[in-house]
Amino acid sequence: MLSETLISKGYQTVVPAKIRKAHKIMPGDVLEWIDSEKGIIVQPRKKRTLNDIIGLIKTEGDAVESKKRIQKGLK
């Protein structure tokens, strides 16, 4: 799906409606911009809900490492 947007004077842009709907991008979600050899990759990072994080934290182990893993989207 090809979509294009214009960059404003303040370097802002709008996520096209087709893309927002197809990927369920909502206010509060973050778009990650990755510079690669093939060009720019833009991917959504969804806002976490309580249901997303239930069961991710272990009762034993390193709490800091668990937090870093969760922030990266790993379980």
NUMAR-666816 format. One record per residue: residue in one letter; x, y, z of N, C-alpha, C, O, CB in turn; residue number from 0. Coordinates in pm, 1 decimal. Glycine has a CB too. Example, Ala and Ser with C-alpha at 12.3 -4.5 7.8 and 13.67 -1.06 7.14 Angstrom:
BEGIN
[A, [1319.0, -569.0, 780.0], [1230.0, -450.0, 780.0], [1320.0, -330.0, 780.0], [1423.6, -331.9, 846.5], [1130.8, -447.3, 904.6], 0]
[S, [1285.0, -225.0, 708.0], [1367.0, -106.0, 714.0], [1290.0, 3.0, 787.0], [1340.9, 113.8, 803.9], [1408.4, -59.8, 572.5], 1]
! end
This chain:
BEGIN
[M, [84.6, -115.9, 0.0], [0.0, 0.0, 0.0], [90.4, 123.8, 0.0], [165.4, 146.0, 95.0], [-96.9, -1.1, 122.1], 0]
[L, [83.2, 201.7, -103.3], [163.6, 323.0, -114.7], [81.4, 442.2, -69.5], [-29.7, 464.7, -117.6], [213.8, 343.2, -259.6], 1]
[S, [136.9, 517.8, 23.0], [75.7, 642.8, 68.5], [186.2, 745.5, 78.6], [302.6, 711.2, 98.8], [1.2, 625.3, 206.0], 2]
[E, [149.7, 870.9, 64.4], [250.6, 975.1, 81.3], [192.0, 1089.9, 161.1], [71.6, 1115.5, 157.3], [302.4, 1024.9, -55.4], 3]
[T, [279.6, 1158.7, 233.6], [238.3, 1275.0, 311.1], [340.9, 1385.4, 290.5], [452.4, 1361.0, 244.3], [223.0, 1240.0, 462.4], 4]
[L, [301.9, 1504.8, 325.1], [387.1, 1621.9, 312.6], [448.1, 1653.4, 449.2], [381.0, 1641.0, 551.7], [307.0, 1743.5, 257.8], 5]
[I, [573.5, 1693.4, 450.7], [639.8, 1735.7, 573.6], [614.4, 1885.6, 590.0], [638.8, 1963.4, 497.7], [794.5, 1703.1, 570.3], 6]
[S, [565.2, 1926.3, 708.2], [535.8, 2068.0, 732.4], [664.3, 2145.5, 762.7], [772.0, 2087.0, 774.2], [435.6, 2083.1, 849.3], 7]
[K, [651.4, 2277.5, 775.2], [766.2, 2360.0, 809.9], [824.9, 2321.1, 944.9], [944.7, 2337.9, 967.4], [726.8, 2506.3, 810.9], 8]
[G, [743.1, 2270.2, 1033.3], [788.7, 2225.6, 1164.8], [834.7, 2079.9, 1164.7], [850.8, 2019.6, 1270.8], [678.0, 2243.8, 1266.4], 9]
[Y, [855.7, 2023.7, 1046.6], [899.7, 1884.3, 1027.7], [799.2, 1783.5, 1082.7], [838.3, 1677.6, 1132.0], [1034.9, 1862.7, 1094.8], 10]
[Q, [671.3, 1815.2, 1074.8], [567.9, 1723.1, 1118.8], [501.1, 1661.8, 996.6], [503.2, 1719.0, 887.6], [464.1, 1794.8, 1208.7], 11]
[T, [442.1, 1545.3, 1016.3], [368.5, 1478.7, 910.2], [247.9, 1408.4, 971.4], [236.8, 1398.8, 1093.6], [459.1, 1378.0, 833.5], 12]
[V, [158.8, 1360.0, 887.9], [37.5, 1291.9, 931.1], [44.2, 1147.8, 883.7], [85.0, 1120.8, 770.8], [-90.1, 1363.0, 876.8], 13]
[V, [4.2, 1055.4, 970.0], [-4.3, 915.0, 929.3], [-132.7, 899.7, 848.7], [-241.1, 928.4, 899.4], [-2.0, 817.1, 1054.0], 14]
[P, [-121.9, 855.0, 724.2], [-241.4, 841.6, 639.8], [-348.0, 751.5, 704.8], [-315.6, 653.3, 771.5], [-202.2, 785.0, 502.2], 15]
[A, [-474.3, 786.9, 683.9], [-585.7, 714.0, 744.9], [-582.7, 564.9, 712.0], [-608.1, 482.2, 799.6], [-717.4, 773.4, 699.2], 16]
[K, [-552.0, 529.3, 587.2], [-547.3, 386.8, 549.2], [-444.6, 311.3, 632.9], [-469.6, 198.7, 675.8], [-513.9, 371.8, 399.2], 17]
[I, [-329.4, 373.4, 655.8], [-223.0, 310.9, 734.5], [-266.1, 301.5, 881.3], [-249.2, 197.4, 944.8], [-90.0, 391.2, 721.5], 18]
[R, [-322.0, 410.8, 934.7], [-368.3, 410.9, 1074.9], [-469.7, 300.2, 1098.8], [-461.6, 227.7, 1197.9], [-430.3, 547.3, 1111.8], 19]
[K, [-564.9, 287.7, 1007.4], [-669.8, 187.5, 1024.5], [-616.0, 45.7, 1006.6], [-651.7, -43.9, 1083.1], [-782.9, 212.8, 925.9], 20]
[A, [-531.6, 24.8, 907.4], [-477.9, -108.9, 879.8], [-392.1, -161.2, 995.0], [-389.6, -281.3, 1021.8], [-395.6, -106.8, 751.3], 21]
[H, [-321.8, -70.1, 1062.9], [-230.5, -111.2, 1170.4], [-280.7, -71.9, 1308.2], [-208.4, -83.0, 1407.2], [-93.9, -51.1, 1148.0], 22]
[K, [-405.7, -25.5, 1314.1], [-471.2, 11.8, 1440.1], [-384.4, 107.1, 1522.6], [-366.4, 87.2, 1642.8], [-503.5, -113.7, 1522.3], 23]
[I, [-331.0, 210.4, 1457.3], [-249.3, 310.2, 1525.0], [-342.4, 410.7, 1591.8], [-430.7, 468.1, 1528.1], [-151.7, 381.2, 1425.4], 24]
[M, [-320.7, 430.3, 1720.4], [-407.7, 514.4, 1801.3], [-325.3, 624.6, 1868.8], [-203.0, 613.5, 1877.9], [-482.8, 429.7, 1906.9], 25]
[P, [-392.1, 731.3, 1916.3], [-320.1, 833.3, 1992.8], [-247.8, 769.2, 2111.1], [-304.5, 684.9, 2180.6], [-417.1, 943.4, 2042.1], 26]
[G, [-125.8, 808.3, 2133.2], [-44.4, 750.7, 2240.6], [52.2, 645.5, 2190.8], [150.6, 615.1, 2258.2], [-133.0, 690.7, 2345.9], 27]
[D, [25.5, 588.5, 2072.2], [121.0, 493.9, 2013.7], [243.5, 571.0, 1966.8], [235.3, 690.2, 1937.1], [56.8, 414.2, 1895.3], 28]
[V, [355.8, 503.3, 1960.5], [481.2, 565.3, 1918.9], [521.2, 507.0, 1783.8], [508.9, 386.6, 1761.4], [593.6, 543.0, 2025.4], 29]
[L, [569.0, 592.3, 1694.6], [626.0, 544.5, 1569.1], [777.3, 546.3, 1582.8], [836.7, 649.6, 1613.8], [579.1, 631.7, 1447.8], 30]
[E, [839.1, 431.4, 1559.7], [984.5, 420.8, 1564.4], [1037.7, 441.4, 1424.0], [989.2, 379.5, 1329.4], [1030.2, 283.2, 1622.2], 31]
[W, [1138.1, 528.8, 1409.4], [1200.3, 558.7, 1281.3], [1337.3, 493.7, 1281.4], [1421.9, 526.7, 1364.5], [1210.0, 713.1, 1255.9], 32]
[I, [1359.5, 402.0, 1189.2], [1485.1, 327.2, 1182.8], [1555.5, 361.4, 1052.4], [1498.6, 346.2, 944.4], [1460.2, 173.3, 1194.0], 33]
[D, [1679.3, 407.7, 1063.1], [1759.9, 440.6, 946.2], [1835.2, 314.7, 904.4], [1918.7, 264.4, 979.5], [1858.8, 559.1, 975.9], 34]
[S, [1805.8, 263.8, 784.8], [1872.2, 142.7, 737.0], [1937.3, 170.2, 602.5], [1917.7, 276.4, 543.3], [1772.2, 25.1, 725.8], 35]
[E, [2013.5, 75.4, 556.0], [2080.0, 90.2, 426.2], [1979.6, 100.4, 312.0], [2008.2, 162.5, 209.6], [2174.4, -27.1, 401.8], 36]
[K, [1863.4, 40.4, 328.4], [1760.6, 42.4, 223.8], [1672.7, 166.9, 230.6], [1593.3, 191.1, 139.7], [1673.9, -81.4, 234.2], 37]
[G, [1685.7, 246.1, 337.0], [1603.6, 365.6, 352.9], [1552.4, 375.9, 494.5], [1611.3, 320.3, 587.2], [1487.0, 365.0, 254.6], 38]
[I, [1443.3, 446.4, 510.9], [1384.2, 468.1, 642.3], [1272.6, 366.1, 664.2], [1186.4, 347.2, 578.4], [1330.2, 613.4, 655.8], 39]
[I, [1275.7, 301.5, 779.2], [1170.8, 208.2, 817.8], [1093.5, 273.2, 932.0], [1152.5, 315.0, 1031.6], [1229.6, 67.7, 859.7], 40]
[V, [962.4, 281.6, 917.5], [877.3, 337.5, 1022.9], [787.1, 225.0, 1070.9], [714.7, 163.8, 992.3], [792.9, 461.9, 971.7], 41]
[Q, [792.3, 198.3, 1201.7], [707.8, 92.0, 1255.4], [643.0, 138.2, 1384.9], [704.9, 209.1, 1464.2], [789.4, -36.8, 1278.8], 42]
[P, [517.4, 97.6, 1406.1], [448.0, 139.7, 1528.6], [493.7, 58.4, 1648.6], [524.5, -60.3, 1637.7], [296.4, 126.4, 1511.6], 43]
[R, [497.4, 124.7, 1762.4], [518.0, 57.7, 1890.9], [394.1, 90.0, 1972.8], [374.3, 203.7, 2015.7], [652.9, 104.8, 1964.1], 44]
[K, [312.2, -10.1, 1993.7], [182.7, 9.3, 2058.0], [198.3, 42.6, 2205.2], [290.7, -3.6, 2272.2], [96.5, -114.7, 2041.7], 45]
[K, [104.8, 124.6, 2254.0], [97.5, 156.8, 2395.4], [54.2, 30.8, 2468.8], [-39.6, -36.3, 2425.9], [-0.8, 275.8, 2422.6], 46]
[R, [120.4, -1.9, 2577.6], [90.0, -123.9, 2653.3], [-33.1, -103.5, 2741.9], [-52.6, 2.7, 2801.1], [211.3, -165.8, 2739.5], 47]
[T, [-114.8, -207.6, 2749.0], [-228.8, -207.3, 2839.4], [-198.8, -304.1, 2953.8], [-102.2, -380.2, 2948.0], [-361.1, -246.5, 2764.7], 48]
[L, [-281.0, -300.5, 3056.1], [-261.8, -390.5, 3169.3], [-264.4, -536.2, 3123.9], [-185.2, -617.5, 3171.7], [-369.5, -366.3, 3275.8], 49]
[N, [-354.7, -569.6, 3032.3], [-363.2, -707.8, 2982.5], [-235.7, -749.2, 2908.8], [-200.5, -867.1, 2908.0], [-484.3, -723.3, 2889.5], 50]
[D, [-166.3, -653.2, 2846.8], [-42.4, -684.0, 2775.6], [69.9, -723.4, 2870.7], [156.2, -803.6, 2835.0], [0.8, -565.0, 2691.9], 51]
[I, [69.4, -667.4, 2991.8], [183.6, -689.6, 3080.5], [159.8, -794.4, 3189.1], [253.0, -832.2, 3260.2], [221.1, -560.9, 3145.0], 52]
[I, [35.5, -841.6, 3202.3], [7.7, -945.2, 3302.2], [91.3, -1068.9, 3269.2], [89.6, -1118.3, 3156.5], [-145.1, -980.5, 3306.3], 53]
[G, [162.9, -1116.8, 3367.6], [244.3, -1236.7, 3350.7], [384.1, -1211.5, 3297.9], [461.9, -1306.0, 3285.0], [175.5, -1329.7, 3259.9], 54]
[L, [419.0, -1086.9, 3266.8], [552.5, -1058.4, 3214.5], [657.9, -1047.6, 3324.4], [775.1, -1078.0, 3301.9], [549.7, -930.6, 3134.4], 55]
[I, [616.4, -1004.5, 3442.2], [712.1, -982.9, 3550.5], [725.1, -1110.7, 3632.2], [625.9, -1168.5, 3676.5], [668.6, -864.1, 3640.7], 56]
[K, [848.3, -1152.9, 3651.0], [875.8, -1273.4, 3728.5], [890.0, -1235.4, 3875.2], [930.4, -1123.9, 3908.0], [1003.9, -1345.3, 3677.1], 57]
[T, [856.5, -1329.2, 3962.9], [867.2, -1301.6, 4105.9], [1010.7, -1311.6, 4155.0], [1043.7, -1254.4, 4258.8], [779.5, -1396.9, 4184.3], 58]
[E, [1095.1, -1381.4, 4084.6], [1236.3, -1387.1, 4120.8], [1319.7, -1336.3, 4004.6], [1270.3, -1325.2, 3892.4], [1278.3, -1531.1, 4159.6], 59]
[G, [1444.2, -1305.9, 4030.5], [1531.5, -1257.5, 3923.1], [1557.0, -1108.6, 3937.3], [1523.8, -1047.6, 4039.0], [1470.1, -1287.5, 3785.8], 60]
[D, [1615.5, -1051.9, 3835.4], [1656.4, -911.8, 3835.4], [1543.0, -823.5, 3783.0], [1504.6, -833.6, 3666.5], [1783.8, -892.4, 3750.1], 61]
[A, [1489.6, -736.7, 3870.1], [1377.1, -651.0, 3832.3], [1416.3, -553.0, 3722.1], [1334.8, -522.3, 3635.1], [1325.4, -574.3, 3954.3], 62]
[V, [1539.0, -503.9, 3724.6], [1583.9, -407.8, 3623.2], [1589.2, -474.5, 3485.6], [1546.3, -416.4, 3385.9], [1723.1, -350.0, 3660.5], 63]
[E, [1641.8, -595.9, 3481.2], [1646.5, -668.8, 3353.7], [1506.8, -700.7, 3303.3], [1481.8, -693.7, 3183.0], [1727.1, -798.2, 3368.8], 64]
[S, [1415.2, -735.5, 3393.2], [1275.8, -761.9, 3353.8], [1213.5, -637.2, 3293.3], [1144.6, -645.4, 3191.6], [1192.3, -809.4, 3475.1], 65]
[K, [1237.3, -520.4, 3355.4], [1182.4, -394.3, 3304.1], [1237.9, -363.0, 3165.7], [1162.8, -322.9, 3076.7], [1213.6, -278.7, 3400.6], 66]
[K, [1369.0, -380.8, 3146.4], [1430.7, -354.7, 3015.0], [1370.3, -446.4, 2909.5], [1342.5, -402.2, 2798.0], [1584.6, -374.6, 3021.1], 67]
[R, [1349.5, -573.2, 2943.0], [1291.8, -670.0, 2848.6], [1149.8, -628.1, 2809.3], [1112.5, -635.3, 2692.2], [1290.6, -812.7, 2910.4], 68]
[I, [1071.3, -584.4, 2907.8], [932.9, -543.3, 2883.1], [931.6, -419.4, 2793.4], [851.1, -411.4, 2700.7], [858.6, -514.9, 3017.0], 69]
[Q, [1020.8, -321.9, 2820.4], [1025.6, -198.9, 2742.0], [1061.0, -227.6, 2595.2], [1018.5, -154.7, 2505.6], [1127.4, -101.4, 2803.1], 70]
[K, [1138.0, -332.8, 2571.3], [1175.1, -369.5, 2435.3], [1067.3, -454.2, 2367.1], [1080.1, -489.6, 2249.9], [1307.0, -444.6, 2436.2], 71]
[G, [961.0, -486.3, 2441.9], [852.2, -565.9, 2385.4], [875.4, -714.9, 2391.9], [805.5, -792.4, 2326.7], [830.0, -527.1, 2244.5], 72]
[L, [974.4, -755.6, 2471.3], [1004.4, -897.7, 2486.3], [935.1, -952.8, 2609.8], [903.7, -878.2, 2702.5], [1156.4, -921.0, 2495.0], 73]
[K, [911.4, -1083.0, 2611.0], [850.8, -1145.8, 2730.4], [954.6, -1223.5, 2804.8], [924.6, -1283.7, 2907.9], [733.3, -1238.0, 2692.5], 74]
! end
